[in-house]
Amino acid sequence: MTEYLFRPADTVMAFDFGTRKIGVAVGQGITRSASPAGTIRAKDGIPNWDDIARLIRTWEPAVLIVGLPLNMDGTESELSLRALKFARRLTGRFQLPHIVMDERLTSREARWITGSDGEIDDVAAALILESWFRQQPEARES
């Protein structure tokens, strides 16, 4: 994780990492809401960096949230290590802080929400982002 202090006015982007597809979602801190923003194709875990750059230029996020696919017992898997590498590369390429977020069961929930096994990756990314928003402190009035 890199240094980041949540500000409600910030735009936040989340990724559901996979070796073939990477779901993307975008959210606003002020509303604490997230919306699916599409799926980036990947080849053996290597994303289309041009597509990611295009999304980052469009949305101008302040921070990037990357889902961490842990085993059900909380231990890391091979995919977890690849997701961590992806998160570090995002920060290296775009000079934006990243935060990893436990993503257990988000794909299952996304399938339930969509009623499909099809394109669920961006819905899973939105669920990851909504979970992260719930963990952020409420803004206080001065």
N, C-alpha and C positions, 0 to 999 in steps of 0.2 A: 504494500500500500504506500502511496505517496501522500504528502501533506496536502490537506484540503480542509477548509472551514466552510461549512454549509451556509449559504446565503439564500433566502427565499426567492430573490429575483433571478437566480441562476437557472439556466437550461442545463439539463443533465441527460447524458446518453448512456444507454445500457446495451450490453452484448450478451447473448446466450451462445457461447462458443461451442462449435462442433467441428469435426474434421471435414465434413462435406458442406455444411451450411452454418452460417452465423446469423442468428436473429438479432435485429436491432430495434430498439425502442427509444423514444424521446419523451422527456417529461419536463414539467415546469415546477420549480420549487414553490412558487407562490400558491399554486393550486394543489400541489402534491399529487398530481395526476400523471399518468404515463400512457402513451399511445404507441401501438406497433408502428414501426417505420420501414419495414421491409426485411428482406433476407439477402445476405451477401453470400455468394458462392465461394467455396474454398476447395482446394485440391490437397488432400492429405494434410489438412490443418493449416494450409497456407492460404490466407484470404486474398481476395482481389483488393489490394491496398488502394488502388485508384478509386474504387467504389466507396471505400471507407473514407478516403480523403474528401470525396465529393459530399458525403453526408456531413462530415465535420465542418466543411466550409459552409454548407447550407444552414446548419443548426447552431453553429458556434457554441458548443457546450463548454461549461466551465470545468466539468469533471466527467470521467468515464467510469462506469460501473461495469465490472466483468463478473458474470456468474461463475462460481467455483463449483464444479461438479464433484462433490464429495460422495464417498460411499455412504450407505445408510447408517453405518456406525460412526461416521464423522471422519474416517481416515481418508487420506488422499489416494487418488487413483492415477493411472497413466494419463488419463484425460485431464485430471486436475493439474498436473504438471504442465501439460500443453496449454491449458487455459492461462496459467500463471505466466508462461512465456509470452503468450499473445498479449496479456495485459502490459507486461514490461515493454514489448515492442510498440504498443499503442503510445505509451508515454514517450518512448524514444523518438518515434516518428513525428508526433504531433505536439510535443512539449506540453501535454496536459496531464494533470494528476489522474491516477487511476485508483480505484478501490475494488477489492474483490469481495463478493457477496455470496454466501451459501445459497445454492440454487436447488437444493434437494427438493424433489417432487414438483418443480415448476412445469416440466414437460407434461407430467400426468395431469396437472391442473389445466394446462393449456388445451390438452386433448378434450378434457371434460367441458371446458368453456366453448370450444369451437365445434364439439361433436364430431371431430375428425382426427385422423392420423396424418393428414396432409401437411400443409404449410402452417406449422404451429410455432416455429422458432421465434418469430417476432412477438407473438403473444407471450411466449415464455420470457422473453427479454423484458416485456412490459411488466410482467409479474415480479421479476427480479427487481426492477426499478421501484415498483410500488412498495415492495417489502423494504427496500432501502429507505424510501421516504418515511415510512412508518417509524423507522429507528432514529430519525433526526429530531432534535429538540424543536419544540414549538417556538416560534418567534415571540419575543416579549415586546410589549408596548413600552415606550420610554416615558 
